[in-house]
Amino acid sequence: MADLVSRTVEATYEGDVLRLHQPLPLSEQQRVWVIVVPMPELTPPARETPSPDEILHLAAQVYEGLSPDEVDEIERLALNRSHFFSERG
C-alpha cells in the first residue's frame, strides 16, 4: 500500500452507489478510504457546457481571498514568457 497514490476522481451518486467517471488502478477487493466532497452547484454535470454567465462568475473568483501582493506575483509569473523558447538540453 506504500506505493498507492491518492487521487481525485469525479463520481455521480445513484441510489446507494457511487458511479466513477473513470476507472481506478486498484486491485480487486482492495480496500480504500473514500472522502466525499460535494461539487459546487455552479459545476454542471460533465456532459453539459457551462453558460457564459457561469464561466464569468467562476472567473471573477480566481483571485478571491488573495492579497494584492499575491495577485501581483501570480500575474508576474503568468506573464513571464522568457522560458517559452529556451534551449532544451
Biopython code that builds the backbone (N, CA, C, O; Angstrom):
import numpy as np
from Bio.PDB.StructureBuilder import StructureBuilder

atoms = [
    (1, "MET", "N", (0.824, -1.195, 0.000)),
    (1, "MET", "CA", (0.000, 0.000, 0.000)),
    (1, "MET", "C", (0.865, 1.254, 0.000)),
    (1, "MET", "O", (0.340, 2.344, -0.227)),
    (2, "ALA", "N", (2.152, 1.146, 0.242)),
    (2, "ALA", "CA", (3.030, 2.307, 0.294)),
    (2, "ALA", "C", (3.150, 3.001, -1.049)),
    (2, "ALA", "O", (3.377, 4.209, -1.098)),
    (3, "ASP", "N", (3.000, 2.252, -2.156)),
    (3, "ASP", "CA", (3.134, 2.860, -3.471)),
    (3, "ASP", "C", (1.813, 3.414, -4.005)),
    (3, "ASP", "O", (1.791, 3.999, -5.087)),
    (4, "LEU", "N", (0.732, 3.245, -3.282)),
    (4, "LEU", "CA", (-0.564, 3.767, -3.708)),
    (4, "LEU", "C", (-0.598, 5.272, -3.515)),
    (4, "LEU", "O", (-0.274, 5.775, -2.439)),
    (5, "VAL", "N", (-0.986, 5.980, -4.544)),
    (5, "VAL", "CA", (-1.048, 7.436, -4.507)),
    (5, "VAL", "C", (-2.511, 7.844, -4.464)),
    (5, "VAL", "O", (-3.333, 7.286, -5.191)),
    (6, "SER", "N", (-2.842, 8.814, -3.620)),
    (6, "SER", "CA", (-4.228, 9.272, -3.580)),
    (6, "SER", "C", (-4.546, 10.001, -4.877)),
    (6, "SER", "O", (-3.659, 10.548, -5.532)),
    (7, "ARG", "N", (-5.826, 10.000, -5.237)),
    (7, "ARG", "CA", (-6.226, 10.694, -6.445)),
    (7, "ARG", "C", (-7.668, 11.142, -6.289)),
    (7, "ARG", "O", (-8.431, 10.590, -5.497)),
    (8, "THR", "N", (-8.019, 12.152, -7.061)),
    (8, "THR", "CA", (-9.369, 12.692, -7.045)),
    (8, "THR", "C", (-10.040, 12.336, -8.359)),
    (8, "THR", "O", (-9.488, 12.580, -9.431)),
    (9, "VAL", "N", (-11.219, 11.764, -8.277)),
    (9, "VAL", "CA", (-11.977, 11.437, -9.480)),
    (9, "VAL", "C", (-13.415, 11.909, -9.299)),
    (9, "VAL", "O", (-13.924, 11.981, -8.181)),
    (10, "GLU", "N", (-14.046, 12.223, -10.395)),
    (10, "GLU", "CA", (-15.441, 12.644, -10.361)),
    (10, "GLU", "C", (-16.326, 11.407, -10.318)),
    (10, "GLU", "O", (-16.031, 10.398, -10.959)),
    (11, "ALA", "N", (-17.409, 11.493, -9.559)),
    (11, "ALA", "CA", (-18.361, 10.390, -9.463)),
    (11, "ALA", "C", (-19.763, 10.966, -9.337)),
    (11, "ALA", "O", (-19.945, 12.128, -8.972)),
    (12, "THR", "N", (-20.741, 10.137, -9.643)),
    (12, "THR", "CA", (-22.140, 10.517, -9.507)),
    (12, "THR", "C", (-22.796, 9.525, -8.560)),
    (12, "THR", "O", (-22.609, 8.316, -8.692)),
    (13, "TYR", "N", (-23.560, 10.035, -7.611)),
    (13, "TYR", "CA", (-24.242, 9.181, -6.652)),
    (13, "TYR", "C", (-25.577, 8.750, -7.236)),
    (13, "TYR", "O", (-26.403, 9.589, -7.595)),
    (14, "GLU", "N", (-25.792, 7.437, -7.333)),
    (14, "GLU", "CA", (-27.042, 6.873, -7.864)),
    (14, "GLU", "C", (-27.535, 5.820, -6.896)),
    (14, "GLU", "O", (-26.965, 4.732, -6.810)),
    (15, "GLY", "N", (-28.593, 6.139, -6.166)),
    (15, "GLY", "CA", (-29.106, 5.183, -5.183)),
    (15, "GLY", "C", (-28.105, 5.011, -4.063)),
    (15, "GLY", "O", (-27.800, 5.966, -3.349)),
    (16, "ASP", "N", (-27.595, 3.814, -3.903)),
    (16, "ASP", "CA", (-26.583, 3.535, -2.876)),
    (16, "ASP", "C", (-25.200, 3.337, -3.473)),
    (16, "ASP", "O", (-24.320, 2.785, -2.812)),
    (17, "VAL", "N", (-24.990, 3.775, -4.708)),
    (17, "VAL", "CA", (-23.737, 3.501, -5.415)),
    (17, "VAL", "C", (-23.110, 4.788, -5.930)),
    (17, "VAL", "O", (-23.804, 5.657, -6.457)),
    (18, "LEU", "N", (-21.794, 4.906, -5.776)),
    (18, "LEU", "CA", (-21.046, 5.991, -6.418)),
    (18, "LEU", "C", (-20.535, 5.457, -7.746)),
    (18, "LEU", "O", (-19.752, 4.508, -7.772)),
    (19, "ARG", "N", (-20.966, 6.054, -8.842)),
    (19, "ARG", "CA", (-20.521, 5.655, -10.186)),
    (19, "ARG", "C", (-19.355, 6.554, -10.584)),
    (19, "ARG", "O", (-19.531, 7.754, -10.794)),
    (20, "LEU", "N", (-18.166, 5.967, -10.685)),
    (20, "LEU", "CA", (-16.971, 6.722, -11.056)),
    (20, "LEU", "C", (-17.009, 7.060, -12.542)),
    (20, "LEU", "O", (-17.498, 6.274, -13.354)),
    (21, "HIS", "N", (-16.492, 8.229, -12.890)),
    (21, "HIS", "CA", (-16.470, 8.656, -14.280)),
    (21, "HIS", "C", (-15.222, 8.178, -15.006)),
    (21, "HIS", "O", (-15.088, 8.389, -16.211)),
    (22, "GLN", "N", (-14.308, 7.537, -14.287)),
    (22, "GLN", "CA", (-13.108, 6.957, -14.892)),
    (22, "GLN", "C", (-12.661, 5.799, -14.026)),
    (22, "GLN", "O", (-12.929, 5.792, -12.825)),
    (23, "PRO", "N", (-11.981, 4.817, -14.607)),
    (23, "PRO", "CA", (-11.529, 3.671, -13.807)),
    (23, "PRO", "C", (-10.385, 4.053, -12.878)),
    (23, "PRO", "O", (-9.670, 5.028, -13.111)),
    (24, "LEU", "N", (-10.232, 3.270, -11.829)),
    (24, "LEU", "CA", (-9.141, 3.460, -10.880)),
    (24, "LEU", "C", (-8.185, 2.274, -10.971)),
    (24, "LEU", "O", (-8.619, 1.145, -11.200)),
    (25, "PRO", "N", (-6.891, 2.522, -10.795)),
    (25, "PRO", "CA", (-5.910, 1.426, -10.856)),
    (25, "PRO", "C", (-5.840, 0.684, -9.521)),
    (25, "PRO", "O", (-4.852, 0.797, -8.795)),
    (26, "LEU", "N", (-6.878, -0.066, -9.206)),
    (26, "LEU", "CA", (-6.950, -0.788, -7.939)),
    (26, "LEU", "C", (-7.036, -2.286, -8.179)),
    (26, "LEU", "O", (-7.541, -2.738, -9.207)),
    (27, "SER", "N", (-6.542, -3.039, -7.228)),
    (27, "SER", "CA", (-6.677, -4.492, -7.277)),
    (27, "SER", "C", (-8.093, -4.868, -6.866)),
    (27, "SER", "O", (-8.741, -4.146, -6.109)),
    (28, "GLU", "N", (-8.562, -5.990, -7.363)),
    (28, "GLU", "CA", (-9.877, -6.498, -6.974)),
    (28, "GLU", "C", (-9.910, -6.699, -5.456)),
    (28, "GLU", "O", (-8.973, -7.261, -4.889)),
    (29, "GLN", "N", (-10.950, -6.258, -4.814)),
    (29, "GLN", "CA", (-11.160, -6.365, -3.371)),
    (29, "GLN", "C", (-10.223, -5.479, -2.548)),
    (29, "GLN", "O", (-10.163, -5.627, -1.327)),
    (30, "GLN", "N", (-9.490, -4.561, -3.188)),
    (30, "GLN", "CA", (-8.603, -3.664, -2.444)),
    (30, "GLN", "C", (-9.451, -2.687, -1.636)),
    (30, "GLN", "O", (-10.398, -2.099, -2.158)),
    (31, "ARG", "N", (-9.112, -2.520, -0.377)),
    (31, "ARG", "CA", (-9.835, -1.590, 0.493)),
    (31, "ARG", "C", (-9.220, -0.205, 0.360)),
    (31, "ARG", "O", (-8.000, -0.067, 0.272)),
    (32, "VAL", "N", (-10.062, 0.817, 0.343)),
    (32, "VAL", "CA", (-9.606, 2.201, 0.211)),
    (32, "VAL", "C", (-10.430, 3.084, 1.135)),
    (32, "VAL", "O", (-11.509, 2.696, 1.583)),
    (33, "TRP", "N", (-9.916, 4.267, 1.414)),
    (33, "TRP", "CA", (-10.677, 5.285, 2.117)),
    (33, "TRP", "C", (-11.429, 6.099, 1.066)),
    (33, "TRP", "O", (-10.911, 6.333, -0.026)),
    (34, "VAL", "N", (-12.629, 6.523, 1.386)),
    (34, "VAL", "CA", (-13.398, 7.383, 0.486)),
    (34, "VAL", "C", (-13.763, 8.644, 1.246)),
    (34, "VAL", "O", (-14.381, 8.576, 2.309)),
    (35, "ILE", "N", (-13.388, 9.780, 0.713)),
    (35, "ILE", "CA", (-13.751, 11.075, 1.280)),
    (35, "ILE", "C", (-14.660, 11.747, 0.267)),
    (35, "ILE", "O", (-14.256, 11.964, -0.875)),
    (36, "VAL", "N", (-15.863, 12.075, 0.661)),
    (36, "VAL", "CA", (-16.836, 12.656, -0.268)),
    (36, "VAL", "C", (-16.866, 14.160, -0.084)),
    (36, "VAL", "O", (-17.101, 14.661, 1.016)),
    (37, "VAL", "N", (-16.624, 14.877, -1.176)),
    (37, "VAL", "CA", (-16.674, 16.330, -1.193)),
    (37, "VAL", "C", (-17.643, 16.721, -2.300)),
    (37, "VAL", "O", (-17.324, 16.559, -3.477)),
    (38, "PRO", "N", (-18.832, 17.239, -1.945)),
    (38, "PRO", "CA", (-19.790, 17.615, -2.982)),
    (38, "PRO", "C", (-19.203, 18.681, -3.897)),
    (38, "PRO", "O", (-18.510, 19.594, -3.447)),
    (39, "MET", "N", (-19.490, 18.552, -5.173)),
    (39, "MET", "CA", (-19.034, 19.546, -6.139)),
    (39, "MET", "C", (-19.908, 20.790, -6.010)),
    (39, "MET", "O", (-21.092, 20.683, -5.690)),
    (40, "PRO", "N", (-19.339, 21.965, -6.256)),
    (40, "PRO", "CA", (-20.139, 23.193, -6.168)),
    (40, "PRO", "C", (-21.325, 23.156, -7.125)),
    (40, "PRO", "O", (-21.257, 22.543, -8.190)),
    (41, "GLU", "N", (-22.394, 23.807, -6.741)),
    (41, "GLU", "CA", (-23.595, 23.848, -7.568)),
    (41, "GLU", "C", (-23.339, 24.484, -8.925)),
    (41, "GLU", "O", (-24.037, 24.184, -9.894)),
    (42, "LEU", "N", (-22.331, 25.370, -9.002)),
    (42, "LEU", "CA", (-22.036, 26.027, -10.266)),
    (42, "LEU", "C", (-21.412, 25.083, -11.275)),
    (42, "LEU", "O", (-21.378, 25.383, -12.468)),
    (43, "THR", "N", (-20.913, 23.933, -10.802)),
    (43, "THR", "CA", (-20.286, 22.986, -11.707)),
    (43, "THR", "C", (-21.373, 22.137, -12.350)),
    (43, "THR", "O", (-22.046, 21.365, -11.666)),
    (44, "PRO", "N", (-21.546, 22.274, -13.653)),
    (44, "PRO", "CA", (-22.577, 21.476, -14.315)),
    (44, "PRO", "C", (-22.109, 20.027, -14.462)),
    (44, "PRO", "O", (-20.912, 19.757, -14.364)),
    (45, "PRO", "N", (-23.025, 19.102, -14.693)),
    (45, "PRO", "CA", (-22.600, 17.736, -14.978)),
    (45, "PRO", "C", (-21.637, 17.729, -16.162)),
    (45, "PRO", "O", (-21.681, 18.624, -17.006)),
    (46, "ALA", "N", (-20.774, 16.728, -16.226)),
    (46, "ALA", "CA", (-19.715, 16.676, -17.236)),
    (46, "ALA", "C", (-20.239, 16.789, -18.659)),
    (46, "ALA", "O", (-19.510, 17.251, -19.537)),
    (47, "ARG", "N", (-21.464, 16.388, -18.915)),
    (47, "ARG", "CA", (-21.966, 16.389, -20.287)),
    (47, "ARG", "C", (-22.558, 17.742, -20.701)),
    (47, "ARG", "O", (-22.896, 17.926, -21.870)),
    (48, "GLU", "N", (-22.688, 18.687, -19.770)),
    (48, "GLU", "CA", (-23.241, 19.994, -20.086)),
    (48, "GLU", "C", (-22.142, 21.037, -20.227)),
    (48, "GLU", "O", (-21.107, 20.950, -19.565)),
    (49, "THR", "N", (-22.364, 22.007, -21.079)),
    (49, "THR", "CA", (-21.438, 23.112, -21.246)),
    (49, "THR", "C", (-21.904, 24.246, -20.344)),
    (49, "THR", "O", (-23.080, 24.609, -20.374)),
    (50, "PRO", "N", (-20.994, 24.821, -19.530)),
    (50, "PRO", "CA", (-21.407, 25.925, -18.660)),
    (50, "PRO", "C", (-21.851, 27.127, -19.490)),
    (50, "PRO", "O", (-21.353, 27.357, -20.593)),
    (51, "SER", "N", (-22.778, 27.873, -18.951)),
    (51, "SER", "CA", (-23.250, 29.074, -19.631)),
    (51, "SER", "C", (-22.188, 30.169, -19.515)),
    (51, "SER", "O", (-21.335, 30.114, -18.629)),
    (52, "PRO", "N", (-22.237, 31.161, -20.403)),
    (52, "PRO", "CA", (-21.291, 32.281, -20.285)),
    (52, "PRO", "C", (-21.363, 32.955, -18.916)),
    (52, "PRO", "O", (-20.331, 33.367, -18.385)),
    (53, "ASP", "N", (-22.554, 33.078, -18.335)),
    (53, "ASP", "CA", (-22.682, 33.692, -17.008)),
    (53, "ASP", "C", (-21.981, 32.858, -15.939)),
    (53, "ASP", "O", (-21.347, 33.412, -15.041)),
    (54, "GLU", "N", (-22.089, 31.518, -16.029)),
    (54, "GLU", "CA", (-21.405, 30.653, -15.063)),
    (54, "GLU", "C", (-19.886, 30.769, -15.201)),
    (54, "GLU", "O", (-19.170, 30.821, -14.201)),
    (55, "ILE", "N", (-19.405, 30.808, -16.432)),
    (55, "ILE", "CA", (-17.967, 30.955, -16.660)),
    (55, "ILE", "C", (-17.471, 32.286, -16.115)),
    (55, "ILE", "O", (-16.425, 32.340, -15.467)),
    (56, "LEU", "N", (-18.207, 33.356, -16.370)),
    (56, "LEU", "CA", (-17.828, 34.684, -15.873)),
    (56, "LEU", "C", (-17.824, 34.706, -14.348)),
    (56, "LEU", "O", (-16.914, 35.267, -13.738)),
    (57, "HIS", "N", (-18.833, 34.100, -13.733)),
    (57, "HIS", "CA", (-18.917, 34.052, -12.271)),
    (57, "HIS", "C", (-17.703, 33.320, -11.679)),
    (57, "HIS", "O", (-17.118, 33.776, -10.697)),
    (58, "LEU", "N", (-17.332, 32.187, -12.280)),
    (58, "LEU", "CA", (-16.174, 31.439, -11.799)),
    (58, "LEU", "C", (-14.880, 32.212, -12.023)),
    (58, "LEU", "O", (-14.012, 32.235, -11.151)),
    (59, "ALA", "N", (-14.746, 32.839, -13.174)),
    (59, "ALA", "CA", (-13.536, 33.607, -13.483)),
    (59, "ALA", "C", (-13.367, 34.775, -12.512)),
    (59, "ALA", "O", (-12.243, 35.130, -12.161)),
    (60, "ALA", "N", (-14.460, 35.363, -12.085)),
    (60, "ALA", "CA", (-14.399, 36.500, -11.171)),
    (60, "ALA", "C", (-13.892, 36.091, -9.790)),
    (60, "ALA", "O", (-13.511, 36.952, -8.997)),
    (61, "GLN", "N", (-13.882, 34.800, -9.492)),
    (61, "GLN", "CA", (-13.449, 34.302, -8.181)),
    (61, "GLN", "C", (-11.993, 33.840, -8.158)),
    (61, "GLN", "O", (-11.512, 33.379, -7.123)),
    (62, "VAL", "N", (-11.290, 33.955, -9.277)),
    (62, "VAL", "CA", (-9.936, 33.412, -9.383)),
    (62, "VAL", "C", (-9.012, 33.934, -8.294)),
    (62, "VAL", "O", (-8.258, 33.157, -7.706)),
    (63, "TYR", "N", (-9.053, 35.226, -8.013)),
    (63, "TYR", "CA", (-8.135, 35.814, -7.038)),
    (63, "TYR", "C", (-8.800, 36.061, -5.682)),
    (63, "TYR", "O", (-8.240, 36.758, -4.835)),
    (64, "GLU", "N", (-9.969, 35.503, -5.477)),
    (64, "GLU", "CA", (-10.711, 35.712, -4.229)),
    (64, "GLU", "C", (-9.881, 35.255, -3.034)),
    (64, "GLU", "O", (-9.366, 34.137, -3.018)),
    (65, "GLY", "N", (-9.754, 36.124, -2.038)),
    (65, "GLY", "CA", (-9.047, 35.795, -0.811)),
    (65, "GLY", "C", (-7.550, 36.055, -0.856)),
    (65, "GLY", "O", (-6.862, 35.867, 0.148)),
    (66, "LEU", "N", (-7.031, 36.487, -2.008)),
    (66, "LEU", "CA", (-5.604, 36.764, -2.120)),
    (66, "LEU", "C", (-5.324, 38.241, -1.888)),
    (66, "LEU", "O", (-6.157, 39.098, -2.183)),
    (67, "SER", "N", (-4.148, 38.525, -1.359)),
    (67, "SER", "CA", (-3.737, 39.919, -1.148)),
    (67, "SER", "C", (-3.320, 40.515, -2.495)),
    (67, "SER", "O", (-3.031, 39.777, -3.437)),
    (68, "PRO", "N", (-3.288, 41.856, -2.587)),
    (68, "PRO", "CA", (-2.807, 42.484, -3.825)),
    (68, "PRO", "C", (-1.385, 42.032, -4.197)),
    (68, "PRO", "O", (-1.085, 41.862, -5.378)),
    (69, "ASP", "N", (-0.511, 41.837, -3.201)),
    (69, "ASP", "CA", (0.846, 41.369, -3.485)),
    (69, "ASP", "C", (0.838, 39.949, -4.072)),
    (69, "ASP", "O", (1.607, 39.649, -4.985)),
    (70, "GLU", "N", (-0.024, 39.089, -3.550)),
    (70, "GLU", "CA", (-0.120, 37.724, -4.080)),
    (70, "GLU", "C", (-0.644, 37.733, -5.513)),
    (70, "GLU", "O", (-0.158, 36.979, -6.357)),
    (71, "VAL", "N", (-1.626, 38.574, -5.791)),
    (71, "VAL", "CA", (-2.165, 38.703, -7.148)),
    (71, "VAL", "C", (-1.077, 39.203, -8.092)),
    (71, "VAL", "O", (-0.924, 38.676, -9.194)),
    (72, "ASP", "N", (-0.321, 40.212, -7.671)),
    (72, "ASP", "CA", (0.767, 40.744, -8.497)),
    (72, "ASP", "C", (1.799, 39.663, -8.812)),
    (72, "ASP", "O", (2.275, 39.576, -9.945)),
    (73, "GLU", "N", (2.150, 38.840, -7.825)),
    (73, "GLU", "CA", (3.127, 37.775, -8.035)),
    (73, "GLU", "C", (2.611, 36.742, -9.029)),
    (73, "GLU", "O", (3.359, 36.294, -9.899)),
    (74, "ILE", "N", (1.356, 36.363, -8.911)),
    (74, "ILE", "CA", (0.758, 35.403, -9.847)),
    (74, "ILE", "C", (0.767, 35.975, -11.265)),
    (74, "ILE", "O", (1.127, 35.283, -12.217)),
    (75, "GLU", "N", (0.370, 37.235, -11.397)),
    (75, "GLU", "CA", (0.353, 37.883, -12.717)),
    (75, "GLU", "C", (1.762, 37.973, -13.295)),
    (75, "GLU", "O", (1.955, 37.755, -14.491)),
    (76, "ARG", "N", (2.746, 38.293, -12.458)),
    (76, "ARG", "CA", (4.125, 38.386, -12.927)),
    (76, "ARG", "C", (4.590, 37.038, -13.470)),
    (76, "ARG", "O", (5.200, 36.974, -14.537)),
    (77, "LEU", "N", (4.308, 35.973, -12.745)),
    (77, "LEU", "CA", (4.708, 34.639, -13.188)),
    (77, "LEU", "C", (3.970, 34.217, -14.463)),
    (77, "LEU", "O", (4.564, 33.632, -15.368)),
    (78, "ALA", "N", (2.687, 34.518, -14.521)),
    (78, "ALA", "CA", (1.890, 34.121, -15.679)),
    (78, "ALA", "C", (2.306, 34.861, -16.944)),
    (78, "ALA", "O", (2.229, 34.309, -18.041)),
    (79, "LEU", "N", (2.741, 36.094, -16.798)),
    (79, "LEU", "CA", (3.093, 36.902, -17.964)),
    (79, "LEU", "C", (4.557, 36.769, -18.370)),
    (79, "LEU", "O", (4.954, 37.310, -19.402)),
    (80, "ASN", "N", (5.365, 36.066, -17.587)),
    (80, "ASN", "CA", (6.781, 35.877, -17.909)),
    (80, "ASN", "C", (6.906, 34.796, -18.982)),
    (80, "ASN", "O", (6.752, 33.609, -18.695)),
    (81, "ARG", "N", (7.180, 35.206, -20.199)),
    (81, "ARG", "CA", (7.276, 34.274, -21.322)),
    (81, "ARG", "C", (8.736, 33.941, -21.680)),
    (81, "ARG", "O", (8.986, 33.284, -22.691)),
    (82, "SER", "N", (9.686, 34.383, -20.867)),
    (82, "SER", "CA", (11.104, 34.226, -21.201)),
    (82, "SER", "C", (11.517, 32.751, -21.293)),
    (82, "SER", "O", (12.458, 32.425, -22.017)),
    (83, "HIS", "N", (10.848, 31.877, -20.591)),
    (83, "HIS", "CA", (11.243, 30.467, -20.591)),
    (83, "HIS", "C", (10.560, 29.654, -21.701)),
    (83, "HIS", "O", (10.848, 28.467, -21.850)),
    (84, "PHE", "N", (9.667, 30.266, -22.474)),
    (84, "PHE", "CA", (8.953, 29.535, -23.512)),
    (84, "PHE", "C", (9.858, 29.030, -24.621)),
    (84, "PHE", "O", (9.638, 27.941, -25.151)),
    (85, "PHE", "N", (10.866, 29.802, -24.977)),
    (85, "PHE", "CA", (11.702, 29.448, -26.106)),
    (85, "PHE", "C", (13.149, 29.168, -25.706)),
    (85, "PHE", "O", (14.062, 29.328, -26.516)),
    (86, "SER", "N", (13.356, 28.755, -24.476)),
    (86, "SER", "CA", (14.719, 28.472, -24.020)),
    (86, "SER", "C", (15.234, 27.212, -24.696)),
    (86, "SER", "O", (14.460, 26.368, -25.148)),
    (87, "GLU", "N", (16.558, 27.100, -24.757)),
    (87, "GLU", "CA", (17.174, 25.909, -25.348)),
    (87, "GLU", "C", (16.895, 24.708, -24.452)),
    (87, "GLU", "O", (16.946, 24.812, -23.226)),
    (88, "ARG", "N", (16.604, 23.582, -25.067)),
    (88, "ARG", "CA", (16.382, 22.365, -24.307)),
    (88, "ARG", "C", (17.571, 21.443, -24.488)),
    (88, "ARG", "O", (18.095, 21.276, -25.590)),
    (89, "GLY", "N", (17.982, 20.850, -23.378)),
    (89, "GLY", "CA", (19.175, 20.024, -23.419)),
    (89, "GLY", "C", (18.930, 18.618, -23.491)),
    (89, "GLY", "O", (19.873, 17.828, -23.531)),
]
sb = StructureBuilder()
sb.init_structure("model")
sb.init_model(0)
sb.init_chain("A")
sb.init_seg("    ")
for serial, (resi, resn, name, xyz) in enumerate(atoms, 1):
    if name == "N":
        sb.init_residue(resn, " ", resi, " ")
    sb.init_atom(name, np.array(xyz, "f"), 0.0, 1.0, " ", f" {name:<3s}", serial, name[0])
structure = sb.get_structure()
